Each structure stands twice: as structure tokens, then as C-alpha cells.
Amino acid sequence: MRRAVLVSLALISCYLISWVLIYAWVMEGDYSYVTEYFRLSWTGPGETPALIQLYSLAVTSLAGLILFAVFLLRKVRNGSKDHP
């Protein structure tokens, strides 16, 4: 349970950080509409908010796969030590 909470928090923070970084990249550092674009990326149409949303979800998915692989490798490595 504790690991699931930590992984969830890591993925949520990864999503938020990647969203802000991708927004800064797409909008060239103009943070005047960041809250409006974040709201539009979840509720409304628009090419730029949808693009930011897709890129940030892709980055978050890759981070989730990396976390899953790390935990799986640790489990396999620890399991092989228990059973010689």
C-alpha cells in the first residue's frame, strides 16, 4: 500500500512538472495563460491545450513504465537471492 501511494504521488508530480515544462516550451515562456490552458486541457477543445496534454501524458506514461521496470527488476533481483 505504501509503495502504491508513493508511486501515485511520483506520477502525479511527474505529470504536473512535465505539463508546466511542456507549456513553457510550447508557449515560449509566457506564463500569463497557464491556468486557462490547464483548465482547457481537461475540459475544453483547443489544439494547443490538447497538444500539451498529450505530450505530458506521454512523458508521465514513460515515467510510469520506468518505475514499473525498476520495481520489477528489484523484485526479481531480491527474489533470486531468496531462492538459490
N, C-alpha and C positions, 0 to 999 in steps of 0.2 A: 504494500500500500504506500509506504513512504517513497519508494522508488518511482511509483506511478505519479505521485504528486510532484516530485522533483522533475521528472521528465515533462510533465504537463506545463509546469512553470517555465522550464527551459524553452519549450516550443512556443509558448505564448510570448515570452520575451524576445525570442528569435524573430517571430512574426512582426512584432511591433518595431523592433530595431530595423529589420530589413525593409519594412514598409516606409519608415522615415528616410532611410538611406536611398531607397529607390525613388521616393518622391523628390528628394533633394537632387538626385541625378537627372530625373526627367524634367523637373521644373527649374533646373539650373540654380538651385539655392534660394529660390523665392519662397519663403515660408508664410506668406500672407494668407494663403488659402488652404493651409494644411488641414484644419478641422473640417472645412467644407468638402474637401476631396476625400477625406477619410469617411465622412458620412455618406457621400455619394458612392464610394466604392462598395459599400454594403447595401445601400437602399435604392440607388437610382442608376439610370443609364449614364453613359458617357464613355468615350473612348479612352481618355487619359486615366480616369479613376479605375476603369476596368483593367487597363494595362498594368497599372501599379499593383492592383490586387492580384492579378495573375502572376506577375514576377515575384511578389513577396510570398505568395502561397507556394510557388515552385522552390524558392530558397528554403522555406520552412519545411517542405516535404523532404528536401535533400538533407537538411539537418536532422530530421526525424529518422531517416534511413541510416545516417551515420551513427546516431545514438543507438539505434536498434542493433547495428552491426557491432558496435563496441560492447554493448551488454551481452550480445550473443557470444562474442569471442571470449569475453571474461567468464561467462558461464561454462563454455566448452573447456577453456583452459583450467578452470577450477575443478570441473568435473573429471577431467583426465588425471588430475593429481589425486583425487579420492579413489579412483579405480585403476590400480596399476596393471 
